[in-house]
Amino acid sequence: MSLSKTLSPDNKTFTIQIQGKFDFNLVQEFRSAYADIGAENPKVVIDLRDTEYMDSSALGMLLNMQKNLGSKVSSIAISNCRPQIKKILQISRFDKKFEID
């Protein structure tokens, strides 16, 4: 499991990509990934295309990120979800809090 982050050349999109398991083992790494997001109010994209597993601690991490970033970002989107991950997000009603595609 690993995590990578990128900022688009125009500073408008900040992407965090998670590979493998999105669980409690990523708490510190995930938190530090968005800690220095910059002052450009980018759109944050959580890219889950390579995420095979997500548990309740991952849901908590997403909520904490949303709370901590607040008005520092234009929006937060969760993208490229596998069907089982998208189902977890929908059951947890995260589609009401985040853009999910």
Helices and strands as residue ranges (DSSP letters): E 2-7, E 13-22, G 24-26, H 27-35, E 43-54, H 56-69, G 70-72, E 75-79, H 83-91, G 94-96, E 99-100
